[in-house]
């Protein structure tokens, strides 16, 4: 079974192109992290360990049997690495889709500065959703800059983006980001676990290629693919 773990602030619908294609070959599941879309709010403060426990509990309660190939996009890459560390007997392969490097903010503070700027701005988003501004925007024909996601996935995204709960969950993940990345620095390599690293080649800072190359050394059984024309989000959003 393939398990899809989306990027920071993401929802399962963001795999609108990827999931149906994988489903032609094997079972594939996406989900919404705590507080996101139709998922209940987190029962504990957001953390790397808690997010992984949530996923493990979800798979058990839903009867989704392994073994699993874990796919992590962006921060999802840290989550799936933690899952493999905590439940190694359940994981038989991993794909890192332009995944976050646990040391990226420690080594390149400018990356965190950009994140902090967004966090300051995002404090307004739950309030704007609560007064219906996003719902009005979409009702007036507004759209989301999500590449070429299929219309059904975009409709789900618009619905979710109209709720204050979505932005509260998105902001909570951003606020917990430094702790999540710090905890991720304690993760070990993957031994000989089959690993594919898919990296975006467009609109990325120079240091990103260095970080992606390092992720490709996590296993002795690795394939590293760089898609030159792809951006960080278009790897999932565009067919």
Secondary structure, 3 states (H helix, E strand, C coil): CEEEECCCCCCHHHHCCHHHHHHCCCCEEECCCCCCCCCCCCCCCCCHHHHHHHHHHHHHHCCCCCCEEEEEECCHHHHHHHHHHHCHHHEEEEEEECCCCCCHHHHCHHHHHHHHHHHHHHCCHHHHHHCCHHHHHHHCCCCCCCCCCCHHHHHHHHHHHCCHHHHHHHHHHHHCHHHHHHHHCCCCCCECCEEEEEEECCCCCHHHHHHHHHHCCCECCEEEEEECCCCCCHHHHCC
